């Protein structure tokens, strides 16, 4: 991904499949993607706790093998944010 550009021709659902965006505070957001269809256990506004199950590993979205895509980003929009260290 080139910073500031969205993946070409994909919607967020096509790109990340079943996903969660978590507000970490201070302008930082966590993105968990490619979760198993129907496995997400949280809803917008839920407060998450350490060790809480939020979904199951899957291969939804733009992927051909089960895995968890995780990164920290600068905005709540995974298609338009920059990754953070």
Number of C-alpha atoms within 10 A of each C-alpha: 11 8 10 9 11 16 13 9 7 13 14 17 14 14 20 24 21 24 25 23 19 18 18 11 7 7 10 15 23 20 20 22 28 28 25 20 16 9 15 16 12 14 9 8 8 9 9 12 8 5 6 9 12 17 20 17 19 21 21 23 21 16 15 9 10 13 16 19 16 14 16 21 22 16 17 18 14 23 19 17 17 18 17 11 6
